[in-house]
């Protein structure tokens, strides 16, 4: 493996790790909202959108650096 391939692999692993962590937080938010009807919907909605935006930003950054989609 070349140095370039090593860096690309490392970037892939780290981006996927960040996305998985964000998806875990998103799942936690969904569970909190589902189990607690008094949880403010506006806060829930903004939080979910924030997580989605961060995930999309990571995917776009990876694509700009590697010219490939992150799967």
N, C-alpha and C positions, 0 to 999 in steps of 0.2 A: 504494500500500500504506500502511495506517495504521501508526502507531507500535506498536500492539498486535499487528498482524499481523507486523511486522518482528521484534518480540521473540519471538513464537511461532515464527517461522521460525528464528531464531537458536537458540532453545532446542532445537528439533527437530534441527537440524544438530549441535549440540554433544552432545546425548544419543545420537544415532546414532553419532557419532564415538567416544564413550566405550564404547558397546556393541560396536562393531566392534573396538576395541582389546582389550577383554576377551575377545571371541570368538577373536581372534588368539592371546592368551595361552593360552586353553583348548585351541586346536589344537596349540600348542607342547607343552603338558603331555601331550596324547594321543600325540603323536609320540615324546616322550621315553620315556613308559611303554611304548609299542609297541616301540621299538628297544632298550630296556634292561630286560631281564627282572629285574634286581636292584633296580630302582627300587621303593621301598616302596609297596605298594598303599594302605595307610592314608593316607599323605601325598598320593598321587594322588587318592584319593577325596575327602578333605577339601578339597583345592585346587580340584577340579572343582565341588564344592558351593559353595565360597566364590565362585567366578566366577559361577555360576548365581544365587546370592543377590544379588550386586551388580547383575547385569543386571536381575533382577526389581525391585530397588529403584529403579533408574533409570526403568524403565517405569512403576512406580507413582507416582513423583514427577511424571513428565511428565503422567500422567493426572490427578493431583490439581491440577496447575497449569492445565491446558488443558481438562479434561473430555473429552479425546479419547485414543484408543489410539495408541501409538507404533508405527508400521510402518516 
